[in-house]
Amino acid sequence: MDEDTRYEAVRSRDGRFDGEFFFAVETTGIYCRPSCPAVTPKQRNVRYYATAAAAQGAGFRACRRCRPDAVPGSAAWNVRADVVGRAMRLIGDGVIDREGVGGLAARLGYSARQVQRQLTAEVGAGPVALARAQRAHTARVLLQTTGLPVTEIAFAAGFASVRQFNDTIREVYAATPSELRAAAPRTRHRRAATPTAGIPLRLAHRGPYQAGPVFDLLSREAVPGVEEVSGRPGARTYRRTLRLPHGTGIVAVDERPGGPRTASCAHPGGWLEARLHLTDPRDLTTAVQRLRRLFDLDADPYAVDERLGADPRLAPLVAARPGLRSPGSADPDETALRALTGPEAAGELVRRHGKALDAPCDTLTHLFPEPAALAGAEPGGTLGALAAALADGAVRLDPGADRDEAHRALLAVPGLDAATAAAVRTRALGDPDVAPPGVPVPDHWRPWRSYALLHLRVADDLETP
């Protein structure tokens, strides 16, 4: 997009580009999302940035009206398989806070200097600045939705000190943490939000969102003890346990989308209501990003529907279900093992080898077994081979994994067939363009073949070998 095209998106308040770029106004010192409802600034005063971190690095503070830090992430990071896309997915998962820039570089197979240079050139900010912007957003969410003490929030958000936390909040939001908390609407949810009641969240998405097919799939695949889907269609709740870097979590996500019922440029999207119960608040950022991948909330439905809607076979399906999503994974290793075994056998693995929660919640009693535990308990066959490969790193499925390398490594696991590898690539690696073996998939559906096949499956119109 050139500057004239971006300005037209800003002038028309086109929410389709929220999260794809940000604009800043030199005369006010504020940066916004394209759909900001404020008075449109003069074009000569506008500057454009690929990320919120880049705008912050240039000295601009976040708009309090449109909250540019709350937009869906750019769909490009999910589609792209290069080092920048992989780095952005890892930073979103909280790797910088846990392992530093050196850990990020090691996962990508590059030097720290190369990662810094490529990110700065591509998105206008280095890994530390990107992680800092993410910490600021996490801190704002905790300040405005929970009753956690400010000191606890500072460390839960990933800051190294309270002073660093205070300085960052003042710089990004032009307010102290206490002022930011006081400015939040005092809703029923905020009064109820405590460390024991959980953290209420709105998981934003762009464009229309077909929640029904996603919840249908999650319901069919649910593994007892780890997951459950309750309620009637249209008003269901999905709940599951999460294994996180610093502890465990239980999440609940509601099927009924929030926000406008129809998506347009003026009302470009909505959100899914969620509530997180974490044993350690430091896991908030990681848990949110894993939910976003599971529910495919950072997708660009406009781009997907435009390409697939041009195909005569898919056009009526796209028209019937605009914004259909391709669900990903909250735990890639778990997803790979479940793709191999199926839901019933996965439930048996949970009963025999799953780790019991310290505080079970109704039917949610266990975490899915870790690969290392399964490799020791089930050493034989394809299951044991896959668990061992996941445990020793021969197969890597984390957000920064190289998809082609991971696919080759999966095919090298004794007994694992190409269809299972394709399923793992689609779900665990979030690849939007997978063509399973033996399934006729034309090239003109690229780069959205995973979405095309999902349309056909939902409509029960998929030819399988």
C-alpha positions in Angstrom: 0.0 0.0 0.0 1.3 3.5 -0.9 0.7 6.5 1.3 -2.3 7.7 -0.7 -4.0 4.3 -0.3 -3.3 4.3 3.4 -4.7 7.8 3.8 -7.8 6.8 2.0 -8.3 4.0 4.5 -7.8 6.5 7.4 -10.1 9.0 5.8 -12.9 6.4 5.3 -12.2 4.9 8.8 -11.8 1.5 7.1 -11.5 -1.1 9.9 -10.4 -3.8 7.5 -6.9 -2.4 8.0 -6.9 -2.3 11.8 -3.7 -4.0 12.9 -2.3 -4.1 9.4 -0.8 -0.6 9.9 -1.0 2.3 12.3 -1.0 6.0 11.6 0.4 8.8 13.8 -0.3 12.5 13.7 2.7 14.8 14.1 0.6 17.7 15.4 -0.9 15.7 18.3 1.9 13.2 19.1 -0.7 10.4 19.0 -0.9 7.2 17.0 -4.2 5.4 16.1 -5.8 2.5 14.2 -7.2 3.3 10.7 -10.8 3.1 12.0 -10.3 5.7 14.7 -13.5 7.8 15.0 -11.6 11.1 15.7 -11.5 13.9 13.2 -9.4 12.9 10.2 -6.0 14.7 10.3 -4.5 16.5 7.3 -2.5 14.2 5.1 0.7 16.2 5.4 0.6 15.6 9.2 0.2 11.8 9.0 3.0 9.2 9.3 2.5 5.4 8.9 3.9 2.5 10.8 3.8 -1.3 10.4 3.5 -1.9 14.2 2.5 -0.1 17.3 6.0 -0.6 18.6 7.4 1.4 15.6 5.0 4.3 16.4 6.0 4.2 20.0 9.6 4.2 19.1 9.1 7.3 17.0 7.8 9.1 20.1 4.0 8.8 19.6 1.6 7.7 22.4 -1.5 5.5 22.0 -4.8 7.1 21.3 -7.2 6.7 24.3 -10.2 6.8 22.1 -9.5 4.0 19.6 -7.1 1.9 21.7 -4.8 0.9 18.9 -3.1 -1.7 21.0 -6.3 -3.7 21.2 -6.7 -4.5 17.5 -6.3 -8.0 16.0 -2.7 -8.8 14.9 -1.6 -8.5 11.3 -2.7 -11.5 9.3 0.6 -11.4 7.5 2.5 -12.9 10.5 0.3 -16.0 10.3 0.6 -16.4 6.5 4.3 -15.6 6.1 6.8 -18.4 6.6 10.0 -16.3 6.5 12.1 -15.3 9.4 10.2 -12.1 10.1 6.8 -13.9 10.2 8.3 -16.6 12.5 9.9 -14.0 14.7 6.6 -12.1 15.1 4.8 -15.3 16.1 7.4 -16.1 18.7 7.5 -12.6 20.2 3.7 -12.8 20.4 4.1 -16.0 22.4 6.3 -14.2 24.9 9.7 -15.7 24.0 11.5 -12.4 24.6 10.3 -12.2 28.1 11.2 -15.7 28.9 14.4 -16.3 26.9 15.6 -12.8 25.7 16.7 -11.8 22.3 19.3 -14.5 22.3 16.7 -17.2 22.8 14.6 -15.8 20.0 17.6 -15.8 17.6 18.5 -19.3 18.6 15.0 -20.6 17.9 15.1 -18.9 14.5 18.7 -20.1 13.6 20.0 -16.6 13.1 22.3 -14.3 15.1 20.7 -11.7 17.3 22.1 -9.0 15.1 20.5 -10.5 12.0 17.1 -10.8 13.7 17.4 -7.2 14.9 18.3 -5.9 11.4 15.5 -7.8 9.6 12.8 -6.9 12.0 13.8 -3.2 12.1 13.9 -3.1 8.3 10.6 -4.9 7.9 8.4 -3.6 10.7 10.2 -0.6 12.0 11.1 -2.0 15.4 13.5 -4.5 16.9 12.5 -7.5 19.1 12.9 -5.6 22.4 10.7 -2.7 21.3 8.1 -5.2 20.0 8.1 -7.1 23.3 7.9 -3.8 25.2 4.7 -2.7 23.3 3.2 -6.1 24.0 4.0 -5.7 27.8 2.3 -2.3 27.8 -0.8 -3.8 26.3 -0.9 -6.7 28.8 -0.4 -4.2 31.6 -3.3 -2.0 30.4 -5.6 -5.1 30.2 -4.7 -6.1 33.8 -5.1 -2.6 35.1 -8.5 -2.1 33.6 -10.0 -5.5 34.1 -8.6 -7.0 37.3 -8.2 -6.0 40.9 -4.6 -7.1 41.0 -2.2 -4.8 42.9 -0.2 -2.5 40.6 3.1 -4.0 41.7 1.9 -7.5 40.8 0.7 -6.3 37.4 4.1 -4.9 36.6 5.8 -8.3 36.9 2.9 -10.2 35.5 3.1 -8.1 32.3 6.8 -9.0 32.0 8.5 -5.8 33.2 11.8 -6.2 35.0 11.0 -3.6 37.6 8.2 -1.4 38.8 10.1 1.7 37.7 10.4 0.3 34.1 6.7 -0.5 34.2 5.8 3.1 35.4 8.0 4.7 32.8 6.6 2.6 29.9 3.0 3.2 30.9 3.5 7.0 31.1 5.3 7.0 27.7 2.8 4.8 25.9 -0.4 6.1 27.4 0.5 9.5 28.7 -0.9 8.5 32.1 0.2 6.8 35.3 -0.9 3.2 36.0 -3.3 4.5 38.6 -4.8 7.0 36.2 -5.1 4.4 33.5 -7.0 2.1 36.0 -9.3 5.0 37.1 -10.2 5.8 33.5 -11.6 2.4 32.8 -15.4 2.0 32.9 -16.5 0.5 36.1 -18.5 -2.4 34.7 -19.9 -5.4 36.4 -17.1 -7.5 34.9 -14.4 -5.3 36.3 -15.8 -5.4 39.8 -16.0 -9.2 39.6 -12.5 -9.6 38.2 -10.2 -10.8 40.9 -7.3 -13.3 41.0 -9.7 -16.1 41.9 -12.6 -15.1 39.6 -10.3 -14.9 36.6 -9.5 -12.3 34.0 -12.3 -11.2 31.6 -11.1 -10.5 28.0 -12.4 -9.5 24.7 -10.6 -11.3 22.0 -10.9 -9.0 19.0 -11.2 -10.2 15.4 -11.6 -8.3 12.1 -14.5 -8.8 9.8 -17.3 -11.4 10.1 -16.6 -14.4 12.3 -18.4 -17.8 11.8 -18.3 -19.1 15.3 -20.7 -22.0 14.7 -18.4 -24.2 12.6 -15.4 -23.5 14.9 -17.4 -24.6 18.0 -18.8 -27.6 16.1 -15.2 -28.8 15.3 -14.0 -28.2 18.9 -17.1 -30.1 20.2 -16.4 -33.1 18.0 -12.7 -33.2 19.0 -13.1 -32.5 22.7 -11.0 -34.7 24.9 -12.7 -35.5 28.3 -10.8 -34.1 31.3 -9.0 -31.5 29.1 -11.8 -29.9 27.2 -15.6 -29.5 27.2 -18.2 -27.6 25.1 -21.4 -26.9 26.9 -24.7 -25.1 26.1 -26.9 -25.0 23.0 -25.7 -24.2 19.5 -25.3 -20.4 19.1 -24.7 -19.9 22.8 -22.1 -22.6 23.7 -19.0 -22.2 25.9 -15.7 -23.9 25.2 -13.5 -24.6 28.2 -10.1 -26.2 28.3 -7.0 -26.6 30.4 -3.7 -25.0 29.3 -0.1 -25.9 30.1 1.8 -22.5 30.2 5.4 -21.5 30.8 5.0 -20.5 34.4 2.0 -22.6 35.5 -1.4 -23.8 34.3 -4.6 -22.2 33.2 -8.3 -22.8 32.5 -10.0 -20.7 29.8 -13.6 -20.3 28.8 -14.6 -18.8 25.5 -18.2 -18.0 24.5 -19.5 -18.8 21.1 -21.8 -15.8 20.7 -19.6 -13.0 19.2 -19.7 -9.6 20.7 -19.8 -6.3 18.8 -21.8 -5.5 15.6 -23.8 -8.4 14.1 -22.7 -7.4 10.6 -19.2 -6.3 9.6 -18.6 -3.3 7.5 -15.9 -0.6 7.2 -17.7 1.4 9.9 -18.2 -1.7 12.1 -15.3 -3.9 10.9 -15.4 -6.7 13.4 -16.1 -7.8 16.9 -14.8 -10.1 19.6 -15.2 -13.3 21.5 -15.8 -13.1 25.2 -13.3 -15.1 27.3 -12.2 -15.5 30.8 -8.8 -16.8 31.9 -8.0 -18.4 35.3 -4.2 -18.5 35.6 -2.0 -19.9 38.4 0.6 -17.3 37.4 -0.5 -14.0 35.9 2.8 -13.8 33.9 1.2 -16.3 31.5 -1.5 -13.9 30.4 0.2 -12.8 27.1 1.1 -16.3 26.1 -2.3 -17.7 27.0 -4.1 -15.0 24.9 -1.9 -15.5 21.9 -2.5 -19.3 22.0 -6.2 -18.7 22.1 -6.0 -16.3 19.2 -4.2 -19.0 17.2 -6.8 -21.6 18.3 -9.7 -19.5 17.1 -7.8 -18.0 14.1 -8.7 -14.5 15.3 -5.9 -12.7 13.4 -7.0 -13.9 10.0 -8.0 -11.5 7.2 -11.5 -12.7 6.1 -11.7 -10.1 3.4 -8.6 -11.4 1.6 -9.7 -15.0 2.0 -13.3 -14.5 0.9 -12.2 -12.3 -2.1 -9.9 -15.0 -3.5 -12.1 -18.0 -2.7 -15.4 -16.3 -3.7 -14.1 -15.9 -7.2 -14.2 -19.6 -7.7 -17.6 -20.9 -9.1 -17.6 -23.9 -6.8 -16.7 -22.0 -3.6 -18.6 -18.8 -4.3 -22.0 -20.0 -2.8 -20.2 -21.5 0.2 -18.3 -18.3 0.9 -21.5 -16.2 0.5 -23.3 -18.6 3.0 -20.4 -18.4 5.5 -18.4 -15.2 5.2 -15.5 -15.1 7.6 -15.2 -18.8 8.0 -12.0 -19.5 10.1 -9.5 -22.3 10.0 -8.9 -23.2 13.7 -5.4 -23.6 14.9 -4.0 -24.9 18.2 -3.6 -23.9 21.8 -0.8 -26.5 22.3 0.9 -27.6 19.0 2.6 -30.8 20.5 -0.8 -31.9 22.0 -2.5 -31.2 18.6 0.1 -33.4 16.8 -0.4 -36.3 19.2 -4.1 -36.0 19.0 -4.1 -35.9 15.2 -2.3 -39.2 15.3 -4.5 -41.0 17.8 -8.0 -39.4 17.4 -10.2 -38.1 20.2 -11.1 -41.4 21.8 -7.6 -42.7 22.2 -6.4 -39.2 23.3 -8.9 -39.4 26.1 -7.4 -42.7 27.2 -4.0 -41.2 27.2 -5.2 -38.4 29.4 -6.7 -40.9 31.9 -3.5 -42.9 32.0 -0.8 -40.4 31.8 -2.3 -36.9 32.1 -1.2 -34.6 34.9 -4.0 -33.9 37.3 -4.7 -30.3 38.1 -4.1 -29.1 41.6 -7.5 -27.4 41.6 -9.9 -29.3 39.2 -12.8 -27.3 37.8 -15.9 -29.4 37.2 -15.1 -31.8 34.4 -11.7 -30.2 33.7 -9.3 -32.3 35.7 -6.1 -32.9 33.7 -3.5 -31.4 31.4 -2.8 -33.4 28.3 0.4 -35.6 28.8 3.7 -34.0 27.8 5.6 -35.6 25.0 8.4 -36.6 27.3 6.0 -38.4 29.6 4.3 -40.2 26.7 7.7 -41.2 25.2 8.6 -42.9 28.4 5.2 -44.5 29.1 4.3 -45.5 25.5 7.7 -46.1 23.9 6.5 -48.4 21.1 4.9 -47.7 17.7 4.2 -44.4 15.9 2.9 -42.7 19.0 6.1 -43.4 21.0 8.2 -42.3 18.0 6.3 -39.0 17.6 6.3 -38.3 21.3 10.1 -38.9 21.4 10.7 -36.6 18.4 8.6 -33.8 20.0 10.4 -34.3 23.3 13.9 -34.2 21.9 13.3 -31.4 19.4 13.6 -33.5 16.3 10.1 -32.2 15.4 9.5 -28.6 16.4 6.0 -27.1 16.2 6.4 -23.9 18.2 5.1 -20.6 16.7 8.6 -19.9 15.2 9.1 -23.3 13.6 9.9 -23.5 9.9 6.8 -25.1 8.4 8.7 -26.9 5.6 11.3 -28.3 8.0 8.7 -29.4 10.5 6.7 -31.1 7.7 9.8 -33.0 6.6 10.6 -34.0 10.2 7.0 -35.3 10.7 7.3 -37.5 7.6 10.5 -38.9 8.9 8.7 -40.3 12.0 8.3 -44.0 11.5 4.6 -44.9 10.7 3.4 -41.3 10.4 1.6 -40.9 7.1 1.3 -37.8 4.8 -2.4 -37.2 5.7 -1.5 -36.9 9.4 1.4 -34.6 8.6 -0.8 -32.4 6.5 -3.4 -32.2 9.4 -0.6 -31.3 11.8 0.7 -28.6 9.5 -2.8 -27.1 9.1 -3.7 -27.1 12.8 -0.5 -27.1 14.9 1.5 -24.9 12.6 -1.4 -22.7 11.5 -0.6 -23.0 7.8 -3.4 -21.4 5.7 -2.4 -23.1 2.5 -2.2 -26.9 3.0 -3.3 -29.4 0.4 -3.7 -32.9 1.8 -2.5 -35.8 -0.3 -5.1 -37.2 -2.7 -7.5 -34.3 -2.3 -8.1 -32.3 -5.5 -7.1 -28.8 -4.6 -6.6 -26.3 -7.5 -3.7 -23.9 -7.4 -5.9 -20.8 -7.9 -7.2 -21.3 -4.3 -3.7 -20.5 -3.0 -2.7 -19.1 -0.5 -5.9 -20.1 1.2 -6.3 -23.8 0.4 -6.8 -24.7 4.1 -9.8 -22.4 4.2 -11.2 -23.7 0.9 -11.1 -27.2 2.2 -12.8 -26.2 5.4 -15.6 -24.6 3.4 -16.1 -27.9 1.6 -16.0 -30.0 4.8 -18.6 -27.8 6.5 -20.8 -28.0 3.4 -20.2 -31.8 3.3 -18.9 -31.4 -0.3 -15.3 -32.6 0.0 -14.0 -35.5 -2.1 -11.7 -37.6 0.0 -9.4 -40.5 -1.2 
